Amino acid sequence: MKRIGLLTSGGDCQALNAAMRGVVKCLTVSGEKVEIYGFIDGYKGLIYGDFRMLTGKDFSGILTIGGTILGTSRTPFKTIRVPDENGLDKVEAMKQNYHKLRLDCLVILGGNGTHKTANLLSQEGLNIVTLPKTIDNDLWGTDMTFGFQSAVDIATHAIDCIHTTAASHGRIFIVEVMGHKVGYLTLNAGMASGADIILIPEIPYDIDKVIEAIEKRHERGSAFTILAVAEGAISKEDAALSKKEYKEKMKTSPYPSISYEVADQIKQKGGYDIRVTVPGHTQRGGSPCPYDRVFASRLGSEAGRLILDGEYGFMVGYRNREIVKVPLEDVAGKLKMVSPEASIVKEAKMLGICFGD
């Protein structure tokens, strides 16, 4: 009998359910008797012992459903060692609830912050296996995360839809894509949709270069321009500030987001008519695309195999088109950024896409 815990932590995304289904199906198809304990709302459920027993019926029909049947929440790693308002030691509480249920393994689905806590629990002696979830595709140790391709599809569709109205009115449109620290989503959606300018956090932009790119398009007879802007895009001037100085600046900024600041600068300096569109959380919602359904299922089944073989302390990742196991200590605390020298960036520039640098 295997007693397995499941939890989904951090922001939701598509294919969380597909990944959990993959874990459970692998275990049950193997003939192993299993009990599944689903912790409600991420680490919060593990801390406070909020869980429910799950059966095969709970995982039937969820392959195509977005979100997570367990619910999720954010439990910042920087406060994980800080007692709650009642003085509860969160780490000790998680360990006690794990042992109280006599779990053989805890399967954790999450992104960067989630993996920091997962690695901590592994170091504390718990049997942990993790799965890489995030629309940002910024987890170290894996070429791909589930949720990313679905988000790319949605963001691409949003920009595609903007193309027709931008062309009809001869306007400049900015579409703000999710991604505070990393620009994979904006880069891929921007290229897929034929955006003319792409601004991402890893490549600080010069607004004059952005306006120059717009003017060149107008000179060539293009009446409209599409900008795909990551929500974490940053100007060269702001990138030169210290973290403290930048935070202070943002506190007093009159703009709701970077896209509106870019739009105002282009309008003031170039005199262009500009509109901003923010797809927002639609990028994290809806059904997973076929790629993510297959990918998450593969990751989940491999996690099941690790459990059956008693191999713990790993994230199931994807490298060089193969599913691999990656030690948690190699993943935790590391962010996979877009390199300004990456081949995809160079190829985008060869296509005439401007990054504002």
C-alpha positions in Angstrom: 0.0 0.0 0.0 1.4 3.4 -1.0 0.1 6.5 0.8 0.6 9.5 -1.5 0.0 13.2 -0.8 -0.8 15.7 -3.6 -0.7 19.5 -3.5 -0.7 22.3 -6.1 1.0 25.5 -5.0 1.4 29.0 -6.4 -0.4 30.5 -9.3 -2.8 28.2 -11.2 -2.3 27.2 -14.8 -3.6 24.8 -17.4 -2.7 21.0 -17.1 -2.4 20.8 -13.3 -5.2 18.4 -13.3 -3.7 16.4 -16.2 -0.4 16.1 -14.4 -2.1 14.8 -11.2 -4.2 12.4 -13.2 -1.0 11.1 -14.8 0.6 10.4 -11.4 -2.5 8.5 -10.1 -3.1 6.6 -13.3 0.5 5.4 -13.4 0.2 4.2 -9.8 -3.1 2.4 -10.2 -2.3 0.8 -13.6 0.8 -0.7 -12.0 -1.4 -2.7 -9.7 -0.1 -1.0 -6.7 -2.7 -0.3 -4.0 -2.7 3.4 -3.2 -4.4 5.9 -1.0 -4.4 9.5 -2.3 -4.5 12.5 0.1 -5.2 15.8 -1.6 -4.1 18.9 0.4 -6.4 21.8 -0.1 -5.0 25.2 -1.3 -1.4 24.3 -1.6 1.1 24.4 1.3 -1.7 25.9 3.4 -3.5 22.6 3.4 -0.3 20.8 4.5 0.4 23.3 7.2 -3.1 23.1 8.8 -4.0 19.5 8.0 -6.7 20.4 5.5 -7.0 17.5 3.1 -9.5 15.0 1.6 -9.2 11.5 0.5 -9.3 11.1 -3.3 -10.4 8.1 -5.3 -10.1 7.2 -9.0 -13.4 9.0 -9.7 -11.9 12.3 -8.7 -9.4 11.9 -11.5 -11.8 10.8 -14.1 -12.7 13.4 -16.8 -10.2 16.0 -15.6 -7.6 15.7 -18.4 -9.1 18.6 -20.3 -10.1 20.8 -17.3 -7.9 23.8 -16.4 -7.2 25.0 -12.9 -6.8 22.6 -10.1 -9.3 20.3 -8.3 -7.3 20.9 -5.1 -7.3 24.6 -5.1 -4.0 26.6 -4.7 -2.5 29.5 -2.8 0.8 31.3 -2.5 2.9 30.6 0.6 6.0 32.7 0.1 9.3 30.9 0.8 10.7 34.0 2.6 8.1 33.6 5.3 8.0 29.8 5.5 10.2 29.9 8.7 8.2 32.8 10.2 5.6 31.5 12.7 1.9 32.3 11.8 -0.2 34.7 13.8 -0.8 32.0 16.4 2.9 31.2 16.7 2.7 28.0 14.7 5.9 26.7 13.2 4.9 26.1 9.6 7.7 23.8 8.6 7.2 21.6 11.7 3.5 21.5 11.1 4.0 20.3 7.6 6.3 17.6 8.8 3.9 16.5 11.5 0.9 16.3 9.1 3.0 14.3 6.6 4.0 11.8 9.3 0.5 11.7 10.9 -0.9 10.5 7.7 2.0 8.0 7.3 2.7 9.2 3.8 5.2 7.4 1.6 5.6 10.4 -0.6 4.4 13.9 -1.2 3.9 15.0 -4.9 4.2 18.8 -5.3 3.2 20.7 -8.4 4.5 24.3 -8.7 6.9 26.9 -9.9 10.0 28.6 -8.6 8.9 29.5 -5.1 7.1 26.2 -4.6 10.3 24.4 -5.4 12.2 26.2 -2.8 9.9 25.0 -0.1 9.8 21.5 -1.7 13.6 21.3 -1.5 13.4 22.5 2.2 11.0 19.7 3.0 13.2 17.2 1.2 16.2 18.3 3.3 14.0 17.9 6.4 13.7 14.2 5.5 10.3 14.0 3.7 10.0 11.9 0.5 9.3 14.5 -2.2 8.7 14.4 -6.0 7.8 17.5 -7.8 6.4 18.5 -11.2 7.3 21.8 -13.0 4.3 24.0 -13.4 4.4 27.6 -14.6 3.2 29.7 -17.6 6.5 31.5 -17.4 8.7 28.5 -18.3 11.3 29.9 -15.9 12.1 26.8 -13.9 15.7 25.8 -13.8 16.5 22.2 -14.9 13.8 21.8 -17.4 13.5 23.0 -21.0 9.7 23.2 -20.7 7.1 23.5 -18.0 3.4 22.6 -18.4 1.1 25.5 -18.7 3.5 27.4 -20.8 2.3 26.3 -24.2 -1.3 26.8 -23.3 -0.5 30.4 -22.2 1.5 31.0 -25.4 -1.6 29.9 -27.4 -3.9 32.3 -25.5 -1.5 35.2 -25.7 -0.9 34.6 -29.3 -4.6 34.5 -30.0 -5.0 37.8 -28.2 -2.4 39.5 -30.3 -3.8 37.9 -33.5 -7.2 39.5 -32.7 -5.5 42.9 -32.2 -3.9 42.7 -35.6 -7.2 43.2 -37.5 -8.4 46.2 -35.5 -4.9 47.8 -35.5 -4.7 47.4 -39.3 -8.2 48.7 -39.8 -7.6 51.9 -37.8 -3.9 52.4 -38.5 -3.0 52.5 -34.8 -0.2 51.3 -32.6 -1.3 48.6 -30.2 0.5 47.4 -27.1 -0.5 43.9 -25.8 0.8 43.3 -22.3 1.7 39.7 -21.7 2.3 38.0 -18.3 5.9 37.7 -17.1 7.3 39.8 -14.2 10.9 38.5 -14.3 11.2 36.3 -17.4 10.2 36.9 -21.0 9.7 33.5 -22.5 5.9 33.9 -22.8 6.1 37.3 -24.4 8.9 36.3 -26.7 7.2 33.2 -28.0 3.7 34.7 -28.3 5.2 37.8 -29.9 7.0 35.8 -32.6 4.0 33.5 -33.2 1.7 36.4 -33.8 4.0 38.5 -35.9 4.5 41.3 -33.3 6.8 44.1 -34.6 8.4 45.0 -31.3 8.9 42.7 -28.3 10.0 44.1 -24.9 11.1 41.6 -22.2 12.6 42.0 -18.7 16.0 40.5 -19.8 16.6 43.1 -22.5 16.1 46.7 -21.1 14.7 48.9 -23.8 15.5 52.4 -25.1 12.3 54.2 -25.8 13.9 56.1 -28.6 14.9 52.8 -30.3 11.2 51.7 -30.0 10.0 54.9 -31.6 12.6 54.6 -34.3 11.3 51.1 -35.1 7.7 52.5 -35.4 8.9 55.3 -37.7 10.7 52.9 -40.0 7.5 50.9 -40.4 5.6 54.0 -41.2 8.2 55.0 -43.8 7.8 51.6 -45.4 4.0 52.1 -45.7 2.9 50.2 -42.6 0.2 52.2 -40.9 0.1 50.1 -37.7 2.5 48.5 -35.3 2.1 45.8 -32.7 4.1 45.7 -29.5 4.2 42.6 -27.3 5.3 43.9 -23.9 6.0 41.7 -20.9 4.6 43.1 -17.6 8.1 43.1 -16.3 9.7 44.9 -19.2 12.0 47.7 -18.0 13.7 50.7 -19.6 17.5 51.1 -19.6 17.2 54.0 -17.2 15.2 52.0 -14.7 17.5 49.0 -15.1 20.3 51.2 -13.9 18.6 51.9 -10.6 19.1 49.9 -7.5 16.3 47.6 -6.4 15.4 50.0 -3.7 15.4 53.0 -6.0 13.2 51.1 -8.5 10.7 50.1 -5.9 10.4 53.7 -4.7 9.9 54.9 -8.3 7.1 52.3 -8.9 5.3 53.3 -5.7 4.8 56.8 -7.1 4.3 55.8 -10.7 1.0 57.2 -12.2 0.8 54.2 -14.6 -1.2 51.0 -13.8 1.5 49.0 -15.6 4.6 49.3 -17.8 2.6 49.1 -21.0 0.8 52.4 -20.1 4.1 54.1 -19.4 5.5 52.9 -22.8 2.3 54.0 -24.5 2.5 57.5 -22.9 6.2 57.9 -23.8 5.5 56.9 -27.5 2.6 59.3 -27.6 4.5 62.2 -26.1 7.6 61.7 -28.2 6.2 60.5 -31.4 2.6 61.8 -31.4 1.1 58.5 -32.3 -2.4 57.2 -31.5 -1.9 54.2 -29.2 -4.1 51.6 -27.5 -3.2 49.2 -24.7 -4.7 45.7 -24.3 -4.1 43.5 -21.2 -5.3 39.9 -21.6 -4.3 39.3 -17.9 -5.4 36.1 -16.2 -7.0 34.7 -19.3 -3.5 33.5 -20.1 -3.6 31.2 -17.1 -7.2 30.0 -17.6 -9.2 27.7 -19.7 -8.5 24.2 -21.0 -5.0 23.0 -21.5 -3.9 22.8 -25.1 -3.2 19.3 -26.6 0.5 19.7 -26.2 0.2 20.4 -22.4 -2.3 17.5 -22.0 0.3 15.1 -23.4 3.3 16.8 -21.7 1.7 16.9 -18.3 0.5 13.3 -18.6 4.1 12.2 -19.4 5.5 14.1 -16.5 2.9 12.7 -14.2 3.4 9.1 -15.2 7.2 9.5 -14.7 6.5 10.9 -11.2 4.5 7.8 -10.6 7.4 5.6 -11.7 9.8 7.4 -9.4 7.4 6.7 -6.5 7.1 3.0 -7.4 10.9 2.8 -7.5 11.4 4.7 -4.3 13.3 7.5 -5.9 12.7 10.7 -4.0 14.1 14.3 -3.9 13.7 14.9 -7.6 11.8 17.2 -10.0 10.6 15.5 -13.1 11.9 17.7 -15.9 12.3 17.7 -19.7 15.7 18.1 -21.4 16.7 17.5 -25.0 13.2 16.1 -25.8 13.5 13.5 -23.0 11.8 13.2 -19.6 14.5 13.3 -16.9 14.8 13.5 -13.1 16.5 16.5 -11.7 17.8 16.8 -8.1 15.7 19.3 -6.2 18.8 21.1 -4.8 19.7 21.8 -8.5 16.4 23.5 -9.1 15.5 25.4 -6.0 16.2 29.1 -6.0 17.3 29.3 -9.6 15.5 31.2 -12.3 15.8 30.3 -16.0 16.1 33.6 -17.9 16.0 34.5 -21.5 19.6 35.2 -22.6 19.9 38.3 -24.8 22.4 36.2 -26.8 20.0 33.2 -27.2 19.6 31.9 -30.7 15.8 32.6 -30.7 16.5 36.3 -29.9 19.0 36.5 -32.7 16.6 34.9 -35.1 13.8 37.2 -34.1 16.0 40.2 -34.8 16.9 38.7 -38.2 13.1 38.7 -38.9 13.1 42.4 -38.2 11.7 42.3 -34.7 12.8 45.2 -32.5 13.7 44.6 -28.8 14.4 48.2 -28.1 18.1 47.6 -27.4 
